[in-house]
């Protein structure tokens, strides 16, 4: 009888020793499958903010804007800054845009809408820059496109561009202007600009290009 019980016990131990190693890999495979499936689940990407002009850019006439008021389709509009520098919005009527950054305009619109809407969330995006502008290229510290806001002389434009670099030819500056479909080139000597007479210190017009060789 004892021999029979001993044989049964040995058989049980053998079965357990065989089953245990098999159970671990099965469990490990199931766990790996779960991890693999979870890795395939992608979290939604954050919404894109859309491209905007330089945040420091100040709006001007003819600039195209998109005014968005969150969760309010009636107040989400594409507008153009009028020649008087204003835009028209429902509820708050005329709003001054000229001279403001997009963020400043959004804050002003938000303040105006607060009288009609609880906690309005306003965004202003510059779709296209059409305001008067001039260009400075060549050996200046910051060449590029500049908004023309009021009377700006050649000397002021050069100052806004950071001044001449050490490689510039101060006596050979050119002002290129389109006049009646033709290009007019005016030669400017920088040293004449800073003299008392200021000869060649022309007032710029929209589309003018200052070339500093």
Residue pairs with C-beta under 8 A, 6 or more apart in sequence:
50 125
52 102
52 125
52 126
53 102
53 126
53 129
55 101
55 102
55 103
56 101
57 101
57 102
57 126
57 129
57 147
58 98
58 99
58 100
58 101
58 147
58 149
59 65
59 81
59 97
59 98
59 99
59 100
59 101
59 102
59 105
59 126
59 131
60 81
60 85
60 98
60 99
60 131
60 132
60 147
60 149
61 81
61 82
61 83
61 84
61 85
61 98
61 130
61 131
61 132
62 80
62 81
62 83
62 130
62 131
63 80
63 81
63 97
63 126
63 128
63 129
63 130
63 131
64 78
64 79
64 80
64 126
64 127
64 128
64 130
65 78
65 79
65 80
65 81
65 87
65 97
65 102
65 105
65 124
65 125
65 126
65 127
66 76
66 77
66 78
66 79
66 124
66 125
66 127
67 75
67 76
67 77
67 78
67 79
67 87
67 89
67 109
67 122
67 123
67 124
68 76
68 122
68 123
68 124
68 125
69 75
69 76
69 113
69 117
69 120
69 121
69 122
70 120
70 121
70 122
70 123
71 121
72 117
72 120
74 90
75 89
75 90
75 91
75 113
75 120
77 89
78 127
79 87
79 88
79 89
80 87
80 130
81 87
81 97
81 98
81 131
82 88
85 96
85 97
85 98
85 99
86 94
86 95
86 96
86 97
86 98
87 94
87 95
87 97
88 94
88 95
89 95
89 109
89 112
89 113
91 112
91 113
91 116
92 109
92 112
92 113
92 115
92 116
95 105
95 108
95 109
95 112
96 108
97 105
99 149
100 108
102 124
102 125
102 126
103 124
105 124
106 122
106 123
106 124
107 122
109 120
109 122
109 124
110 120
110 121
110 122
113 120
113 122
114 120
129 147
131 147
131 148
132 147
132 148
132 149
132 206
132 207
133 145
133 146
133 147
133 148
133 206
133 207
134 145
134 146
134 148
134 152
134 157
134 204
134 205
134 206
134 207
134 208
134 209
134 210
135 144
135 145
135 146
135 208
135 209
135 210
136 142
136 143
136 144
136 146
136 157
136 158
136 160
136 161
136 209
136 210
136 212
137 143
137 209
137 210
137 211
137 212
138 168
138 210
138 211
138 212
138 213
139 164
139 165
139 167
139 168
139 169
139 212
139 213
140 158
140 161
140 162
140 163
140 164
140 165
140 168
140 212
141 161
141 162
141 163
141 164
141 165
142 160
142 161
142 162
143 161
144 161
146 157
146 160
146 161
148 204
148 205
148 206
151 203
152 160
152 203
152 204
153 201
153 202
153 203
153 204
154 173
154 175
154 188
154 193
154 200
154 201
154 202
154 204
154 210
155 193
155 194
155 198
155 201
157 204
157 210
158 164
158 190
158 193
158 210
158 212
161 210
164 170
164 190
164 212
168 212
168 213
169 212
169 213
170 189
170 190
170 191
171 189
171 190
171 191
172 187
172 213
173 187
173 188
173 189
173 190
173 210
173 211
173 212
173 213
174 185
174 186
174 187
174 188
174 210
174 211
174 213
175 185
175 186
175 188
175 202
175 208
175 209
175 210
175 211
176 183
176 184
176 185
176 186
176 208
176 209
176 210
176 211
177 183
177 184
177 186
177 205
177 207
177 208
177 209
178 184
178 207
186 200
186 202
187 200
188 200
188 202
189 199
189 200
192 198
192 199
192 200
193 199
193 200
193 201
204 210
